[in-house]
């Protein structure tokens, strides 16, 4: 079986694995997520399997208090993701490099320069995963008592993206002529300084960095709330989302794709990649055993703490862990789409607090799929061919073991079915994703000048 349309695959690196108890697994090195040698190994595994990109999640603060929860959790992010990707770019050649950076606290100039630099260092493989910080512990890192309101965070993010794109377009592609005889390093007519006076940001100036090999680094977004979807429809090129079923994923897919036209964008301008946490075994029982081993290592304090964090620091410890999940919890200013997902899951299935954290501990609301390479490929193919996904973001339960299982067992099955590439056909992340290179606004009427670099 062959098809002209193929899946896109990303690999999320999250501590020692995405499962809440990954660091306690006997085969896992808990500190590996902070070691460049291990991160290089994992990235090269994904590149050998021809993944589109790797992704680092991030936050900007130490979770807690209470420290009783923090001491049991190895899932914060020990290294700066952009600096880490810069190092990894020197030991890889094709795979895309995506880092999460919040628009809430970093000035747009700093972000624009970091990603423009990463794109130069990697030869056009960088992507920015835009998030808005949704926790009070992050706010306290920046001198605030609590996080900025949800709607205001997204309002600021819209303006932030406008500023960043303007900075990325400081120079036209051929601005640097380096004419020694004429004593002209660049053509001043092809310099376009930003002069932005907005509601939230005032930026006058430009980047020293030449225009990115990709034109702009790929813009990724992960919010699934109404505000998040609107921001994604306006500006994102890849969206990571958490969905529990093909039906829910199709509903989200159609809703978000349906909003693109309002911004003058085509259906294919945005790729939607739901997260999956795969437990792969050569038999169904082997896969189930891998899941149950990790589930047995979950500390109840940490499980309740995980839910409390995603629910906007609502304290669930005051409820009986084996009692029903409370349905009267307030909607907070935190991760609203995840709050809705968790509450809806508990309501539909009548879950207790313990049952709910056991359900989400492996993937934090993403889809957990357990089976053989063939059965997992069947399910991914179903989502992909029935309009629920353009591909998937793989959240390995443990690293590198879960990633090896997927790349060595599931990927060959997808390739056999013609659903995934066997070789890279381009060098940039945009080429992997089938996304056009954005023309500079000053030359947009001359598309012949805006070819993808070799």
Buried (B, 14 or more C-beta within 10 A) or exposed (E): EEEEEBBBBBBBBBBBBBBBBBBBBEEBEBEBBBEEEBBBBBBBBBBEBBBBBBBBBBBBBEBBEEEEBBEBBBBBBEBBBBEBBBEBBEBBEBBBBBBBBBBBBBEBBEBBBBBBBBBBBBBBBBBBBBBBBBBBBBBBBEEBEEBBEBEBBBBBBBBBBBBBBBBBBBBBBEBBEEEEEEEEEBBEEBEBEBEBEEEEBEBEEBBEBBBBBBBBBBBBBBBBBBBBBBBBBBBBBBBBBBBBEBEBBBEBBEEBBEBBEEEEBEEBBBBBBBBBBBBBBEEEEEBBEBBEBBBEBBBBBBBBBBBBBBBBBBEBBEBEBEEBBBEEBEEBBBBBBBBBBBBEBBEEEEBBBBBBBBBBBBBBBBBBBBBBBEBBBEBBBEBBEEBBBBBBBBBBBBBBBBBBBBBBBBBBBBBBBBBBBEEBEBBBBBBBBBBBBBBBEBBEEEEEEBEBBE
